[in-house]
Structure formats: structure tokens, C-alpha cells
Amino acid sequence: MSGVNLQALVALVCFLLCLLIARAVMNIQRGQWPGGQMWVLYLRTLLGFLFAAAITLAFYAFAGIDLLHR
């Protein structure tokens, strides 16, 4: 598999993880899942980094630049 294709796949996985974490944050805030404000803060921080990684990897994959095998 090409490095750029692998990078695009990792970007998609990061984005799917972002969706799962966003759902977890909403369930914690609604009170459906146990957790407090510290968990929400931690998960939102993780969400921000994962979203930034997904955008960066996808942008470079679209441009054809391989970042994973440098």
C-alpha cells in the first residue's frame, strides 16, 4: 500500500475517533454516562488534537505528500 494511501486511511480513522469522542462527551454532559467536568475537559482536548491530526493528514494526503514515512 502506498504511503499516501495509508496516510489517508489514518486520517479517516482519526476522524472516526473524533466522532466517537464527541458522542462520549455529549453522553457525559447529558448524564447518561458517568463522568465529571474533568473527563469532559480531557476528552475535548483529545478531540481537538485528533481533529487537527485528521485535517493535517488528510490535507497532505490530498496533496500527495507522505508525512508518515519521512
Order of alpha helices (4+ residues) and beta strands (2+ residues): alpha-alpha
